[in-house]
C-alpha cells in the first residue's frame, strides 16, 4: 500500500513538472511495463487525455488553465474540459449560434474534425444540413437546430454580398478586388484573404488563393489569426518573422565557417 502511494506521488510530481506526458513516459517514471498499472494511478489522480494527437498525451485535471472555449494547449498538444474530440465537437456545435462546417470547427479546435462530426451525425447525436453548398452540422434538438439553421442562412446571405462565388465574378470586379488587395500591407493582405475564405464557405482557402494569387497556406494562416484572436495590432509580422538583419546573417555565416 505504501509503495502504491509512493508511485502515485511520483507520478503526480512528474506531471506537475512536465505538464503532459505520453504513456511510454509515464511507464518509465513508474518503472513498469504494465499499461493498466499506469491507468490505475492516473485514475486515482484524476486525469485528462488530449483530444489532439489521437489522445496520445495525458495530464492531470488540476493542471490545465482552460480558455473561454474550454480548451488548453501545451506545446501544441490540445486538451478540452469536455473530453475527447468527439465530445468536444458535439459540445461546440450544440452551443454555437449557427452550427459549424468541418472547416470552421477545425479552425477553432486546431485539428481535423470531419471524422468526429460524421460519427456524431451517423449516431444521430448531431443533425446536418446543406447550406450554401456546404455541410453544416447542427444541434440535434429541434428548436435549437431550427434557430441555428435560420441564423446560418441569414449569415450566408450577407456573406454573398461581400464575396460572391469566385467563378461568378465579372472581369471588372475581379480586377478591382486584386487591385485593392495589392494596396494592402502584408498583414492586411493575409487577414483580408482569410476573411474572404471564411465567407466563401467550403473550399474557401483554395478559391481565394487562386483568385488573389497567393499560397493557400497564407490564406489559412490569415483565417486562423482572424478568428482565433491572434492579431497583434502593433505588429505586421509576428515577433521573429520576416527577413533577418543582414548583420545577423553575416555573424551566423561567419560562425558556421569557423565551425
C-alpha positions in Angstrom: 0.0 0.0 0.0 2.8 2.4 0.9 4.6 1.5 -2.4 1.4 2.3 -4.3 1.1 5.7 -2.6 4.7 6.5 -3.4 4.2 5.6 -7.0 1.2 7.9 -7.2 3.1 10.7 -5.6 6.0 10.2 -8.1 3.5 10.4 -11.0 1.9 13.5 -9.6 5.2 15.3 -9.1 6.3 14.3 -12.6 3.1 15.6 -14.3 3.2 18.8 -12.3 6.7 19.5 -13.6 6.2 18.3 -17.2 2.5 19.2 -17.6 1.9 16.5 -20.1 3.3 13.0 -20.9 2.8 10.0 -23.1 2.0 6.5 -21.9 5.6 5.4 -22.5 7.0 8.3 -20.5 4.6 7.5 -17.6 5.6 3.8 -17.6 9.2 4.9 -17.4 8.5 7.1 -14.4 6.7 4.3 -12.6 9.3 1.7 -13.6 6.6 -0.5 -15.0 5.7 -2.1 -18.3 2.0 -2.5 -17.4 -0.4 -0.2 -19.1 -3.2 -0.9 -16.6 -0.8 0.0 -13.7 -0.3 3.4 -15.2 -4.1 4.0 -15.8 -4.9 2.9 -12.2 -2.5 5.6 -11.0 -3.9 8.2 -13.4 -7.5 7.4 -12.4 -6.7 7.9 -8.7 -5.2 11.3 -9.5 -8.0 12.3 -12.0 -6.6 12.8 -15.5 -7.4 14.0 -19.0 -6.2 12.7 -22.3 -5.5 15.0 -25.2 -8.1 15.4 -28.0 -5.3 16.1 -30.4 -2.5 13.6 -31.4 -5.0 10.7 -31.2 -5.3 11.0 -27.4 -1.6 10.2 -27.0 -0.9 12.6 -24.2 -2.1 12.8 -20.6 -2.3 15.4 -17.9 -4.0 15.9 -14.6 -7.4 17.7 -14.3 -5.8 20.2 -11.9 -3.2 21.4 -14.4 -5.0 22.9 -17.5 -5.9 26.6 -17.4 -8.8 26.4 -19.9 -9.7 29.3 -22.1 -13.2 30.7 -22.6 -13.9 27.9 -25.0 -12.8 25.2 -22.5 -9.6 24.4 -24.4 -6.0 24.3 -23.2 -2.8 23.5 -25.1 0.8 22.7 -24.1 3.4 22.6 -26.8 0.7 22.4 -29.5 -1.0 19.4 -27.7 -4.7 20.2 -27.1 -6.9 19.3 -24.2 -10.6 20.0 -23.7 -12.7 20.1 -20.5 -15.3 18.3 -22.5 -13.1 15.2 -23.0 -12.1 13.7 -26.4 -12.5 15.1 -29.8 -16.0 13.6 -30.4 -17.4 15.1 -27.2 -15.7 18.4 -27.7 -17.0 18.7 -31.3 -20.6 17.9 -30.1 -20.4 20.5 -27.4 -19.1 23.2 -29.7 -21.8 22.5 -32.3 -24.6 22.3 -29.6 -23.6 25.7 -28.1 -23.0 27.5 -31.4 -25.3 30.1 -32.8 -25.3 28.9 -36.4 -23.7 25.4 -36.3 -20.3 24.6 -37.8 -18.9 23.2 -41.0 -16.0 20.8 -40.5 -13.7 23.5 -41.9 -14.9 26.1 -39.4 -14.6 23.8 -36.4 -11.1 22.8 -37.4 -10.0 26.4 -37.2 -11.3 26.5 -33.6 -10.0 23.1 -32.4 -6.8 23.1 -34.4 -7.3 19.5 -35.6 -9.1 17.6 -38.3 -12.8 17.3 -37.2 -14.5 15.7 -40.2 -14.5 12.1 -38.9 -15.7 13.2 -35.4 -18.6 15.2 -36.9 -19.5 12.3 -39.3 -19.5 9.9 -36.3 -21.8 12.2 -34.4 -24.1 12.6 -37.4 -24.3 8.9 -38.1 -25.0 8.2 -34.5 -27.8 10.8 -34.7 -26.2 12.9 -31.9 -26.0 15.9 -34.3 -28.0 17.0 -37.3 -26.7 18.2 -40.6 -28.0 20.4 -43.4 -26.6 21.6 -46.7 -26.5 25.4 -46.7 -24.7 27.4 -49.4 -23.2 24.2 -50.9 -21.5 23.2 -47.6 -22.5 20.6 -45.0 -23.3 22.4 -41.7 -23.5 20.4 -38.5 -26.3 21.5 -36.2 -27.7 20.7 -32.8 -29.9 17.6 -32.5 -32.7 19.4 -30.5 -35.4 20.7 -32.8 -35.7 24.3 -31.6 -32.0 24.8 -31.3 -31.5 23.2 -34.7 -34.0 25.5 -36.4 -32.5 28.6 -34.8 -29.0 27.6 -35.9 -30.2 26.9 -39.5 -32.0 30.2 -39.8 -29.0 32.1 -38.4 -26.7 30.3 -40.8 -28.9 31.1 -43.8 -29.0 34.8 -42.8 -25.3 34.8 -42.3 -24.7 33.1 -45.6 -26.9 35.5 -47.4 -25.0 38.5 -46.1 -21.7 36.8 -47.0 -22.8 36.5 -50.6 -22.9 40.3 -50.8 -19.3 40.6 -49.6 -17.8 37.8 -51.6 -19.8 36.1 -54.4 -18.6 32.7 -55.8 -15.2 33.3 -57.5 -16.5 31.7 -60.7 -19.3 34.3 -60.8 -17.1 37.4 -60.5 -17.1 39.7 -63.5 -13.7 40.5 -65.0 -14.2 44.1 -63.8 -14.9 43.1 -60.2 -12.1 40.5 -60.2 -9.7 43.2 -61.4 -10.9 45.6 -58.7 -10.5 43.0 -55.9 -7.0 42.2 -57.0 -6.1 45.9 -57.2 -7.5 46.6 -53.8 -5.6 43.6 -52.4 -2.3 44.9 -53.9 -2.6 48.1 -51.9 -2.7 46.4 -48.6 0.4 45.6 -46.5 1.5 42.1 -45.8 -0.6 41.5 -42.7 -3.7 43.2 -44.1 -3.5 41.0 -47.3 -3.2 37.9 -45.1 -6.2 38.8 -42.9 -8.3 40.0 -45.9 -7.7 36.7 -47.7 -8.6 34.8 -44.5 -11.8 36.7 -44.1 -12.9 36.2 -47.6 -12.0 32.5 -47.4 -14.3 32.2 -44.3 -17.1 34.0 -46.1 -16.7 31.8 -49.2 -17.6 28.6 -47.2 -16.4 25.2 -48.3 -13.1 25.2 -50.2 -12.7 28.9 -49.5 -9.0 28.8 -48.9 -8.3 27.4 -52.3 -10.8 29.7 -54.1 -9.4 32.8 -52.6 -5.8 31.7 -53.0 -6.4 31.1 -56.7 -8.2 34.5 -57.1 -5.6 36.5 -55.3 -2.5 34.6 -56.5 -1.2 33.7 -53.0 -0.3 30.5 -51.3 -3.2 28.6 -49.8 -1.3 28.3 -46.5 -1.1 32.1 -46.3 -4.9 32.2 -46.6 -5.4 29.6 -44.0 -3.0 31.4 -41.6 -4.9 34.7 -42.1 -8.2 32.9 -41.3 -6.8 31.3 -38.2 -5.3 34.6 -36.9 -8.5 36.5 -37.6 -10.9 34.0 -35.9 -8.6 32.8 -33.1 -7.9 36.3 -31.9 -4.2 36.1 -32.6 -3.9 39.6 -34.1 -1.4 42.0 -32.7 -2.4 45.5 -33.7 1.2 46.8 -33.1 2.9 44.3 -35.5 2.6 43.4 -39.1 4.6 40.2 -38.7 4.8 38.0 -35.6 7.9 38.5 -33.5 10.8 36.8 -35.2 9.1 36.9 -38.6 10.4 38.4 -41.8 14.0 38.6 -43.0 16.8 38.6 -40.5 19.0 41.7 -40.4 22.0 41.5 -42.8 24.5 41.9 -40.0 22.9 38.9 -38.1 23.1 36.8 -41.2 26.8 37.7 -41.6 27.5 36.7 -38.0 25.7 33.4 -38.4 27.6 32.7 -41.7 30.9 33.6 -40.0 30.1 31.3 -37.1 29.3 28.4 -39.4 32.5 28.9 -41.3 34.6 28.8 -38.1 32.8 25.6 -37.1 
